[in-house]
Amino acid sequence: YFANEPFADLHRVEGLRGVFVATLINGSVTEDNMRSVITFDKGGTWELLQPPAADSLGGTIDCQ
């Protein structure tokens, strides 16, 4: 899938008022073109979600 315009997939976090998570996609749908962001103030400001350093089993996660 290719998009001419950037777009986002938006999800409200149930039980947390004003918290939303979005995946921003710019261009083709590849990991290099995707960014996950979060807002705590109904979209007033957005921050990149930082990946954890390790998975639940202690293995390293290589996420850019």
N, C-alpha and C positions, 0 to 999 in steps of 0.2 A: 504494500500500500504506500502510495506517495501522496503527500499533502502539499498543496501550493502555499498554504498559510499555516503558521504554527497553530497548534490546538492543544487542549488539555483534557484529561480525564479526571473529573473532580468527584471526591467522596467526602461526605460529612462523617465525622467521628461520632458515633452514637454515644450519648451520655455525657459528652463534653461540649458544652455550649460554646459556639464560635470557633470550634476547631475543625479544620478541613485539611485533607491531604490531596495533592494533585500530582499527576504525572504530565509533564510538559513534553511535547514532541515537536521537533522542528525539522521538517523534511521527511525523509524516509524513516520508517519505523525500525530503527536499529538501536542497540544499546548506547552507541556513541551520540545519538540524537535525543536521548531521553534523560530527563532530570526529574527527580521526585522532590517536591517542596511541601512545606507545612505552614499553616497560619494558625495563630491562637487568638486572633482578633477579627474574625469574620472576613478575612481577606484584606485587611488594612495593610499588613506587611507579610511578606512571604520569606521563608528561610529554606535553604537546601537541607534536605534530610541527610544526616551523616550516617553512613553505614557502620555497623558494629565491627570491631576489630576481629572478632571470632564468632563462629557459629555456636549453637547450643551444645556441641560436642567438643568445643575447644579448638576446632580447626580454623585456620586463617581464612579470611574472606578477602578476595582480591576484587574490590569494587572501586571504580573510579568516580 
